[in-house]
Amino acid sequence: MKPKTTVTKGNIIKRDWHLIDLNDQILGRVCVKLAILLQGKNKTDYSPNRDAGDYVVAINAKKIRVTGKKLKEKIYYHHTGYAGHLKELTLEQLLKSDPAKAIYHGVMGMLPKNKLRARRMTRLKIFVDSEHTYNDKIK
């Protein structure tokens, strides 16, 4: 007799809240951990077609570290929509202006490119300092 596979219904999904301190963490390595929690890969009932991930609150984004020459050599591009308006920022400039955006881009790139990605990213809350507004939700 074959073992039966059980599938958890969508309304039974239990979402936990995780507090991650980014102080002295390496950017790429911590983005992997955040992506795993957002996808729910840490749970026993993980399935790639269901959105069963947890909420993640990341604090101290301004104290993140990078290795190698990425501060000077990693470039983020965006286009304004006008001809000739391709803008570029180095990682160093991005960390000075908005360190949360660097973490956001890192996690966004590590999630699967499918219809669940935007919904998963809404559960990621990034704060530059150690103060956040989710004290009542985190155990």
Chimera marker file (.cmm) of the C-alpha trace (Angstrom):
<marker_set name="trace">
<marker id="1" x="0.000" y="0.000" z="0.000" r="1" g="1" b="0" radius="0.5"/>
<marker id="2" x="1.365" y="3.425" z="-0.967" r="1" g="1" b="0" radius="0.5"/>
<marker id="3" x="1.726" y="6.097" z="1.725" r="1" g="1" b="0" radius="0.5"/>
<marker id="4" x="-0.794" y="8.910" z="1.446" r="1" g="1" b="0" radius="0.5"/>
<marker id="5" x="0.303" y="12.471" z="0.891" r="1" g="1" b="0" radius="0.5"/>
<marker id="6" x="-1.617" y="14.998" z="2.927" r="1" g="1" b="0" radius="0.5"/>
<marker id="7" x="-2.052" y="18.560" z="1.754" r="1" g="1" b="0" radius="0.5"/>
<marker id="8" x="-2.710" y="21.356" z="4.217" r="1" g="1" b="0" radius="0.5"/>
<marker id="9" x="-5.643" y="23.570" z="3.303" r="1" g="1" b="0" radius="0.5"/>
<marker id="10" x="-5.001" y="27.262" z="2.740" r="1" g="1" b="0" radius="0.5"/>
<marker id="11" x="-7.048" y="28.421" z="5.713" r="1" g="1" b="0" radius="0.5"/>
<marker id="12" x="-5.122" y="26.185" z="8.145" r="1" g="1" b="0" radius="0.5"/>
<marker id="13" x="-1.689" y="27.677" z="7.393" r="1" g="1" b="0" radius="0.5"/>
<marker id="14" x="-0.053" y="28.983" z="10.564" r="1" g="1" b="0" radius="0.5"/>
<marker id="15" x="2.299" y="31.885" z="10.018" r="1" g="1" b="0" radius="0.5"/>
<marker id="16" x="4.928" y="32.635" z="12.649" r="1" g="1" b="0" radius="0.5"/>
<marker id="17" x="6.816" y="35.889" z="13.164" r="1" g="1" b="0" radius="0.5"/>
<marker id="18" x="10.633" y="35.864" z="13.134" r="1" g="1" b="0" radius="0.5"/>
<marker id="19" x="12.914" y="38.669" z="14.314" r="1" g="1" b="0" radius="0.5"/>
<marker id="20" x="16.273" y="38.708" z="12.513" r="1" g="1" b="0" radius="0.5"/>
<marker id="21" x="19.052" y="41.041" z="13.667" r="1" g="1" b="0" radius="0.5"/>
<marker id="22" x="21.214" y="42.077" z="10.703" r="1" g="1" b="0" radius="0.5"/>
<marker id="23" x="23.984" y="43.541" z="12.884" r="1" g="1" b="0" radius="0.5"/>
<marker id="24" x="27.354" y="42.386" z="11.458" r="1" g="1" b="0" radius="0.5"/>
<marker id="25" x="25.678" y="39.870" z="9.127" r="1" g="1" b="0" radius="0.5"/>
<marker id="26" x="26.916" y="39.359" z="5.566" r="1" g="1" b="0" radius="0.5"/>
<marker id="27" x="24.373" y="40.592" z="3.006" r="1" g="1" b="0" radius="0.5"/>
<marker id="28" x="24.119" y="37.537" z="0.749" r="1" g="1" b="0" radius="0.5"/>
<marker id="29" x="24.123" y="34.967" z="3.531" r="1" g="1" b="0" radius="0.5"/>
<marker id="30" x="21.383" y="36.658" z="5.519" r="1" g="1" b="0" radius="0.5"/>
<marker id="31" x="19.264" y="37.135" z="2.377" r="1" g="1" b="0" radius="0.5"/>
<marker id="32" x="19.291" y="33.357" z="1.895" r="1" g="1" b="0" radius="0.5"/>
<marker id="33" x="17.968" y="32.865" z="5.438" r="1" g="1" b="0" radius="0.5"/>
<marker id="34" x="15.256" y="35.475" z="4.906" r="1" g="1" b="0" radius="0.5"/>
<marker id="35" x="14.193" y="33.890" z="1.598" r="1" g="1" b="0" radius="0.5"/>
<marker id="36" x="13.911" y="30.440" z="3.204" r="1" g="1" b="0" radius="0.5"/>
<marker id="37" x="11.669" y="31.796" z="5.975" r="1" g="1" b="0" radius="0.5"/>
<marker id="38" x="9.489" y="33.721" z="3.501" r="1" g="1" b="0" radius="0.5"/>
<marker id="39" x="8.963" y="30.613" z="1.362" r="1" g="1" b="0" radius="0.5"/>
<marker id="40" x="8.228" y="28.360" z="4.327" r="1" g="1" b="0" radius="0.5"/>
<marker id="41" x="11.021" y="25.931" z="3.473" r="1" g="1" b="0" radius="0.5"/>
<marker id="42" x="11.760" y="25.589" z="7.186" r="1" g="1" b="0" radius="0.5"/>
<marker id="43" x="8.380" y="23.887" z="7.731" r="1" g="1" b="0" radius="0.5"/>
<marker id="44" x="7.673" y="20.182" z="7.427" r="1" g="1" b="0" radius="0.5"/>
<marker id="45" x="4.622" y="20.712" z="5.215" r="1" g="1" b="0" radius="0.5"/>
<marker id="46" x="6.469" y="22.786" z="2.582" r="1" g="1" b="0" radius="0.5"/>
<marker id="47" x="5.108" y="22.657" z="-0.927" r="1" g="1" b="0" radius="0.5"/>
<marker id="48" x="6.440" y="24.869" z="-3.743" r="1" g="1" b="0" radius="0.5"/>
<marker id="49" x="2.978" y="25.683" z="-5.088" r="1" g="1" b="0" radius="0.5"/>
<marker id="50" x="1.605" y="27.017" z="-1.772" r="1" g="1" b="0" radius="0.5"/>
<marker id="51" x="2.398" y="30.249" z="-0.007" r="1" g="1" b="0" radius="0.5"/>
<marker id="52" x="2.970" y="28.964" z="3.532" r="1" g="1" b="0" radius="0.5"/>
<marker id="53" x="5.873" y="31.190" z="4.563" r="1" g="1" b="0" radius="0.5"/>
<marker id="54" x="6.282" y="33.194" z="7.744" r="1" g="1" b="0" radius="0.5"/>
<marker id="55" x="6.502" y="36.888" z="8.528" r="1" g="1" b="0" radius="0.5"/>
<marker id="56" x="10.050" y="38.190" z="8.900" r="1" g="1" b="0" radius="0.5"/>
<marker id="57" x="11.069" y="41.394" z="10.684" r="1" g="1" b="0" radius="0.5"/>
<marker id="58" x="14.671" y="42.390" z="9.924" r="1" g="1" b="0" radius="0.5"/>
<marker id="59" x="16.252" y="45.072" z="12.122" r="1" g="1" b="0" radius="0.5"/>
<marker id="60" x="19.570" y="46.995" z="12.022" r="1" g="1" b="0" radius="0.5"/>
<marker id="61" x="19.756" y="47.100" z="8.223" r="1" g="1" b="0" radius="0.5"/>
<marker id="62" x="22.309" y="49.917" z="8.352" r="1" g="1" b="0" radius="0.5"/>
<marker id="63" x="24.820" y="47.609" z="10.101" r="1" g="1" b="0" radius="0.5"/>
<marker id="64" x="24.924" y="44.984" z="7.327" r="1" g="1" b="0" radius="0.5"/>
<marker id="65" x="28.321" y="43.910" z="5.946" r="1" g="1" b="0" radius="0.5"/>
<marker id="66" x="29.527" y="42.901" z="2.493" r="1" g="1" b="0" radius="0.5"/>
<marker id="67" x="32.663" y="41.032" z="1.492" r="1" g="1" b="0" radius="0.5"/>
<marker id="68" x="35.185" y="41.681" z="-1.237" r="1" g="1" b="0" radius="0.5"/>
<marker id="69" x="34.964" y="44.694" z="-3.538" r="1" g="1" b="0" radius="0.5"/>
<marker id="70" x="31.176" y="44.663" z="-3.811" r="1" g="1" b="0" radius="0.5"/>
<marker id="71" x="30.799" y="48.109" z="-2.230" r="1" g="1" b="0" radius="0.5"/>
<marker id="72" x="32.509" y="49.729" z="-5.212" r="1" g="1" b="0" radius="0.5"/>
<marker id="73" x="31.858" y="47.219" z="-7.996" r="1" g="1" b="0" radius="0.5"/>
<marker id="74" x="28.271" y="45.983" z="-7.519" r="1" g="1" b="0" radius="0.5"/>
<marker id="75" x="25.941" y="48.221" z="-9.508" r="1" g="1" b="0" radius="0.5"/>
<marker id="76" x="22.151" y="48.469" z="-9.330" r="1" g="1" b="0" radius="0.5"/>
<marker id="77" x="20.400" y="49.703" z="-12.479" r="1" g="1" b="0" radius="0.5"/>
<marker id="78" x="16.946" y="51.156" z="-12.989" r="1" g="1" b="0" radius="0.5"/>
<marker id="79" x="15.344" y="52.911" z="-15.925" r="1" g="1" b="0" radius="0.5"/>
<marker id="80" x="13.055" y="55.927" z="-15.563" r="1" g="1" b="0" radius="0.5"/>
<marker id="81" x="11.158" y="55.220" z="-18.763" r="1" g="1" b="0" radius="0.5"/>
<marker id="82" x="12.626" y="58.159" z="-20.662" r="1" g="1" b="0" radius="0.5"/>
<marker id="83" x="15.137" y="57.661" z="-23.467" r="1" g="1" b="0" radius="0.5"/>
<marker id="84" x="18.701" y="57.692" z="-22.190" r="1" g="1" b="0" radius="0.5"/>
<marker id="85" x="17.690" y="57.681" z="-18.526" r="1" g="1" b="0" radius="0.5"/>
<marker id="86" x="19.292" y="54.460" z="-17.333" r="1" g="1" b="0" radius="0.5"/>
<marker id="87" x="20.328" y="55.225" z="-13.753" r="1" g="1" b="0" radius="0.5"/>
<marker id="88" x="22.959" y="53.324" z="-11.837" r="1" g="1" b="0" radius="0.5"/>
<marker id="89" x="23.946" y="53.218" z="-8.174" r="1" g="1" b="0" radius="0.5"/>
<marker id="90" x="26.811" y="51.371" z="-6.531" r="1" g="1" b="0" radius="0.5"/>
<marker id="91" x="26.109" y="49.267" z="-3.472" r="1" g="1" b="0" radius="0.5"/>
<marker id="92" x="27.996" y="51.802" z="-1.362" r="1" g="1" b="0" radius="0.5"/>
<marker id="93" x="25.693" y="54.626" z="-2.491" r="1" g="1" b="0" radius="0.5"/>
<marker id="94" x="22.608" y="52.462" z="-1.971" r="1" g="1" b="0" radius="0.5"/>
<marker id="95" x="23.659" y="51.493" z="1.564" r="1" g="1" b="0" radius="0.5"/>
<marker id="96" x="24.203" y="55.162" z="2.433" r="1" g="1" b="0" radius="0.5"/>
<marker id="97" x="20.867" y="56.338" z="1.063" r="1" g="1" b="0" radius="0.5"/>
<marker id="98" x="18.578" y="53.371" z="1.821" r="1" g="1" b="0" radius="0.5"/>
<marker id="99" x="20.123" y="50.212" z="3.342" r="1" g="1" b="0" radius="0.5"/>
<marker id="100" x="16.722" y="48.504" z="3.488" r="1" g="1" b="0" radius="0.5"/>
<marker id="101" x="16.499" y="48.619" z="-0.304" r="1" g="1" b="0" radius="0.5"/>
<marker id="102" x="19.751" y="46.660" z="-0.675" r="1" g="1" b="0" radius="0.5"/>
<marker id="103" x="18.363" y="43.880" z="1.514" r="1" g="1" b="0" radius="0.5"/>
<marker id="104" x="15.039" y="44.018" z="-0.343" r="1" g="1" b="0" radius="0.5"/>
<marker id="105" x="16.802" y="43.558" z="-3.703" r="1" g="1" b="0" radius="0.5"/>
<marker id="106" x="18.893" y="40.694" z="-2.329" r="1" g="1" b="0" radius="0.5"/>
<marker id="107" x="15.909" y="38.761" z="-1.009" r="1" g="1" b="0" radius="0.5"/>
<marker id="108" x="13.830" y="39.535" z="-4.111" r="1" g="1" b="0" radius="0.5"/>
<marker id="109" x="16.527" y="38.010" z="-6.306" r="1" g="1" b="0" radius="0.5"/>
<marker id="110" x="16.659" y="34.839" z="-4.207" r="1" g="1" b="0" radius="0.5"/>
<marker id="111" x="12.939" y="34.082" z="-4.310" r="1" g="1" b="0" radius="0.5"/>
<marker id="112" x="11.492" y="32.071" z="-7.209" r="1" g="1" b="0" radius="0.5"/>
<marker id="113" x="10.276" y="34.187" z="-10.128" r="1" g="1" b="0" radius="0.5"/>
<marker id="114" x="6.601" y="33.256" z="-10.021" r="1" g="1" b="0" radius="0.5"/>
<marker id="115" x="3.211" y="34.651" z="-8.997" r="1" g="1" b="0" radius="0.5"/>
<marker id="116" x="3.846" y="34.034" z="-5.296" r="1" g="1" b="0" radius="0.5"/>
<marker id="117" x="6.915" y="36.276" z="-5.108" r="1" g="1" b="0" radius="0.5"/>
<marker id="118" x="5.109" y="39.595" z="-4.605" r="1" g="1" b="0" radius="0.5"/>
<marker id="119" x="2.881" y="38.152" z="-1.889" r="1" g="1" b="0" radius="0.5"/>
<marker id="120" x="5.895" y="36.681" z="-0.099" r="1" g="1" b="0" radius="0.5"/>
<marker id="121" x="7.768" y="39.980" z="-0.224" r="1" g="1" b="0" radius="0.5"/>
<marker id="122" x="4.888" y="41.772" z="1.522" r="1" g="1" b="0" radius="0.5"/>
<marker id="123" x="5.647" y="39.643" z="4.587" r="1" g="1" b="0" radius="0.5"/>
<marker id="124" x="9.212" y="40.973" z="4.784" r="1" g="1" b="0" radius="0.5"/>
<marker id="125" x="9.496" y="44.009" z="7.076" r="1" g="1" b="0" radius="0.5"/>
<marker id="126" x="12.897" y="45.742" z="7.027" r="1" g="1" b="0" radius="0.5"/>
<marker id="127" x="13.912" y="48.411" z="9.547" r="1" g="1" b="0" radius="0.5"/>
<marker id="128" x="17.094" y="50.488" z="9.425" r="1" g="1" b="0" radius="0.5"/>
<marker id="129" x="17.448" y="50.747" z="13.226" r="1" g="1" b="0" radius="0.5"/>
<marker id="130" x="16.701" y="48.358" z="16.075" r="1" g="1" b="0" radius="0.5"/>
<marker id="131" x="13.241" y="49.833" z="16.728" r="1" g="1" b="0" radius="0.5"/>
<marker id="132" x="10.281" y="48.284" z="14.948" r="1" g="1" b="0" radius="0.5"/>
<marker id="133" x="6.492" y="48.366" z="15.216" r="1" g="1" b="0" radius="0.5"/>
<marker id="134" x="5.834" y="44.619" z="15.508" r="1" g="1" b="0" radius="0.5"/>
<marker id="135" x="6.699" y="44.032" z="19.184" r="1" g="1" b="0" radius="0.5"/>
<marker id="136" x="3.224" y="42.682" z="19.941" r="1" g="1" b="0" radius="0.5"/>
<marker id="137" x="3.381" y="40.061" z="17.150" r="1" g="1" b="0" radius="0.5"/>
<marker id="138" x="6.839" y="38.620" z="17.895" r="1" g="1" b="0" radius="0.5"/>
<marker id="139" x="6.991" y="36.182" z="20.791" r="1" g="1" b="0" radius="0.5"/>
<link id1="1" id2="2" r="1" g="1" b="0" radius="0.2"/>
<link id1="2" id2="3" r="1" g="1" b="0" radius="0.2"/>
<link id1="3" id2="4" r="1" g="1" b="0" radius="0.2"/>
<link id1="4" id2="5" r="1" g="1" b="0" radius="0.2"/>
<link id1="5" id2="6" r="1" g="1" b="0" radius="0.2"/>
<link id1="6" id2="7" r="1" g="1" b="0" radius="0.2"/>
<link id1="7" id2="8" r="1" g="1" b="0" radius="0.2"/>
<link id1="8" id2="9" r="1" g="1" b="0" radius="0.2"/>
<link id1="9" id2="10" r="1" g="1" b="0" radius="0.2"/>
<link id1="10" id2="11" r="1" g="1" b="0" radius="0.2"/>
<link id1="11" id2="12" r="1" g="1" b="0" radius="0.2"/>
<link id1="12" id2="13" r="1" g="1" b="0" radius="0.2"/>
<link id1="13" id2="14" r="1" g="1" b="0" radius="0.2"/>
<link id1="14" id2="15" r="1" g="1" b="0" radius="0.2"/>
<link id1="15" id2="16" r="1" g="1" b="0" radius="0.2"/>
<link id1="16" id2="17" r="1" g="1" b="0" radius="0.2"/>
<link id1="17" id2="18" r="1" g="1" b="0" radius="0.2"/>
<link id1="18" id2="19" r="1" g="1" b="0" radius="0.2"/>
<link id1="19" id2="20" r="1" g="1" b="0" radius="0.2"/>
<link id1="20" id2="21" r="1" g="1" b="0" radius="0.2"/>
<link id1="21" id2="22" r="1" g="1" b="0" radius="0.2"/>
<link id1="22" id2="23" r="1" g="1" b="0" radius="0.2"/>
<link id1="23" id2="24" r="1" g="1" b="0" radius="0.2"/>
<link id1="24" id2="25" r="1" g="1" b="0" radius="0.2"/>
<link id1="25" id2="26" r="1" g="1" b="0" radius="0.2"/>
<link id1="26" id2="27" r="1" g="1" b="0" radius="0.2"/>
<link id1="27" id2="28" r="1" g="1" b="0" radius="0.2"/>
<link id1="28" id2="29" r="1" g="1" b="0" radius="0.2"/>
<link id1="29" id2="30" r="1" g="1" b="0" radius="0.2"/>
<link id1="30" id2="31" r="1" g="1" b="0" radius="0.2"/>
<link id1="31" id2="32" r="1" g="1" b="0" radius="0.2"/>
<link id1="32" id2="33" r="1" g="1" b="0" radius="0.2"/>
<link id1="33" id2="34" r="1" g="1" b="0" radius="0.2"/>
<link id1="34" id2="35" r="1" g="1" b="0" radius="0.2"/>
<link id1="35" id2="36" r="1" g="1" b="0" radius="0.2"/>
<link id1="36" id2="37" r="1" g="1" b="0" radius="0.2"/>
<link id1="37" id2="38" r="1" g="1" b="0" radius="0.2"/>
<link id1="38" id2="39" r="1" g="1" b="0" radius="0.2"/>
<link id1="39" id2="40" r="1" g="1" b="0" radius="0.2"/>
<link id1="40" id2="41" r="1" g="1" b="0" radius="0.2"/>
<link id1="41" id2="42" r="1" g="1" b="0" radius="0.2"/>
<link id1="42" id2="43" r="1" g="1" b="0" radius="0.2"/>
<link id1="43" id2="44" r="1" g="1" b="0" radius="0.2"/>
<link id1="44" id2="45" r="1" g="1" b="0" radius="0.2"/>
<link id1="45" id2="46" r="1" g="1" b="0" radius="0.2"/>
<link id1="46" id2="47" r="1" g="1" b="0" radius="0.2"/>
<link id1="47" id2="48" r="1" g="1" b="0" radius="0.2"/>
<link id1="48" id2="49" r="1" g="1" b="0" radius="0.2"/>
<link id1="49" id2="50" r="1" g="1" b="0" radius="0.2"/>
<link id1="50" id2="51" r="1" g="1" b="0" radius="0.2"/>
<link id1="51" id2="52" r="1" g="1" b="0" radius="0.2"/>
<link id1="52" id2="53" r="1" g="1" b="0" radius="0.2"/>
<link id1="53" id2="54" r="1" g="1" b="0" radius="0.2"/>
<link id1="54" id2="55" r="1" g="1" b="0" radius="0.2"/>
<link id1="55" id2="56" r="1" g="1" b="0" radius="0.2"/>
<link id1="56" id2="57" r="1" g="1" b="0" radius="0.2"/>
<link id1="57" id2="58" r="1" g="1" b="0" radius="0.2"/>
<link id1="58" id2="59" r="1" g="1" b="0" radius="0.2"/>
<link id1="59" id2="60" r="1" g="1" b="0" radius="0.2"/>
<link id1="60" id2="61" r="1" g="1" b="0" radius="0.2"/>
<link id1="61" id2="62" r="1" g="1" b="0" radius="0.2"/>
<link id1="62" id2="63" r="1" g="1" b="0" radius="0.2"/>
<link id1="63" id2="64" r="1" g="1" b="0" radius="0.2"/>
<link id1="64" id2="65" r="1" g="1" b="0" radius="0.2"/>
<link id1="65" id2="66" r="1" g="1" b="0" radius="0.2"/>
<link id1="66" id2="67" r="1" g="1" b="0" radius="0.2"/>
<link id1="67" id2="68" r="1" g="1" b="0" radius="0.2"/>
<link id1="68" id2="69" r="1" g="1" b="0" radius="0.2"/>
<link id1="69" id2="70" r="1" g="1" b="0" radius="0.2"/>
<link id1="70" id2="71" r="1" g="1" b="0" radius="0.2"/>
<link id1="71" id2="72" r="1" g="1" b="0" radius="0.2"/>
<link id1="72" id2="73" r="1" g="1" b="0" radius="0.2"/>
<link id1="73" id2="74" r="1" g="1" b="0" radius="0.2"/>
<link id1="74" id2="75" r="1" g="1" b="0" radius="0.2"/>
<link id1="75" id2="76" r="1" g="1" b="0" radius="0.2"/>
<link id1="76" id2="77" r="1" g="1" b="0" radius="0.2"/>
<link id1="77" id2="78" r="1" g="1" b="0" radius="0.2"/>
<link id1="78" id2="79" r="1" g="1" b="0" radius="0.2"/>
<link id1="79" id2="80" r="1" g="1" b="0" radius="0.2"/>
<link id1="80" id2="81" r="1" g="1" b="0" radius="0.2"/>
<link id1="81" id2="82" r="1" g="1" b="0" radius="0.2"/>
<link id1="82" id2="83" r="1" g="1" b="0" radius="0.2"/>
<link id1="83" id2="84" r="1" g="1" b="0" radius="0.2"/>
<link id1="84" id2="85" r="1" g="1" b="0" radius="0.2"/>
<link id1="85" id2="86" r="1" g="1" b="0" radius="0.2"/>
<link id1="86" id2="87" r="1" g="1" b="0" radius="0.2"/>
<link id1="87" id2="88" r="1" g="1" b="0" radius="0.2"/>
<link id1="88" id2="89" r="1" g="1" b="0" radius="0.2"/>
<link id1="89" id2="90" r="1" g="1" b="0" radius="0.2"/>
<link id1="90" id2="91" r="1" g="1" b="0" radius="0.2"/>
<link id1="91" id2="92" r="1" g="1" b="0" radius="0.2"/>
<link id1="92" id2="93" r="1" g="1" b="0" radius="0.2"/>
<link id1="93" id2="94" r="1" g="1" b="0" radius="0.2"/>
<link id1="94" id2="95" r="1" g="1" b="0" radius="0.2"/>
<link id1="95" id2="96" r="1" g="1" b="0" radius="0.2"/>
<link id1="96" id2="97" r="1" g="1" b="0" radius="0.2"/>
<link id1="97" id2="98" r="1" g="1" b="0" radius="0.2"/>
<link id1="98" id2="99" r="1" g="1" b="0" radius="0.2"/>
<link id1="99" id2="100" r="1" g="1" b="0" radius="0.2"/>
<link id1="100" id2="101" r="1" g="1" b="0" radius="0.2"/>
<link id1="101" id2="102" r="1" g="1" b="0" radius="0.2"/>
<link id1="102" id2="103" r="1" g="1" b="0" radius="0.2"/>
<link id1="103" id2="104" r="1" g="1" b="0" radius="0.2"/>
<link id1="104" id2="105" r="1" g="1" b="0" radius="0.2"/>
<link id1="105" id2="106" r="1" g="1" b="0" radius="0.2"/>
<link id1="106" id2="107" r="1" g="1" b="0" radius="0.2"/>
<link id1="107" id2="108" r="1" g="1" b="0" radius="0.2"/>
<link id1="108" id2="109" r="1" g="1" b="0" radius="0.2"/>
<link id1="109" id2="110" r="1" g="1" b="0" radius="0.2"/>
<link id1="110" id2="111" r="1" g="1" b="0" radius="0.2"/>
<link id1="111" id2="112" r="1" g="1" b="0" radius="0.2"/>
<link id1="112" id2="113" r="1" g="1" b="0" radius="0.2"/>
<link id1="113" id2="114" r="1" g="1" b="0" radius="0.2"/>
<link id1="114" id2="115" r="1" g="1" b="0" radius="0.2"/>
<link id1="115" id2="116" r="1" g="1" b="0" radius="0.2"/>
<link id1="116" id2="117" r="1" g="1" b="0" radius="0.2"/>
<link id1="117" id2="118" r="1" g="1" b="0" radius="0.2"/>
<link id1="118" id2="119" r="1" g="1" b="0" radius="0.2"/>
<link id1="119" id2="120" r="1" g="1" b="0" radius="0.2"/>
<link id1="120" id2="121" r="1" g="1" b="0" radius="0.2"/>
<link id1="121" id2="122" r="1" g="1" b="0" radius="0.2"/>
<link id1="122" id2="123" r="1" g="1" b="0" radius="0.2"/>
<link id1="123" id2="124" r="1" g="1" b="0" radius="0.2"/>
<link id1="124" id2="125" r="1" g="1" b="0" radius="0.2"/>
<link id1="125" id2="126" r="1" g="1" b="0" radius="0.2"/>
<link id1="126" id2="127" r="1" g="1" b="0" radius="0.2"/>
<link id1="127" id2="128" r="1" g="1" b="0" radius="0.2"/>
<link id1="128" id2="129" r="1" g="1" b="0" radius="0.2"/>
<link id1="129" id2="130" r="1" g="1" b="0" radius="0.2"/>
<link id1="130" id2="131" r="1" g="1" b="0" radius="0.2"/>
<link id1="131" id2="132" r="1" g="1" b="0" radius="0.2"/>
<link id1="132" id2="133" r="1" g="1" b="0" radius="0.2"/>
<link id1="133" id2="134" r="1" g="1" b="0" radius="0.2"/>
<link id1="134" id2="135" r="1" g="1" b="0" radius="0.2"/>
<link id1="135" id2="136" r="1" g="1" b="0" radius="0.2"/>
<link id1="136" id2="137" r="1" g="1" b="0" radius="0.2"/>
<link id1="137" id2="138" r="1" g="1" b="0" radius="0.2"/>
<link id1="138" id2="139" r="1" g="1" b="0" radius="0.2"/>
</marker_set>
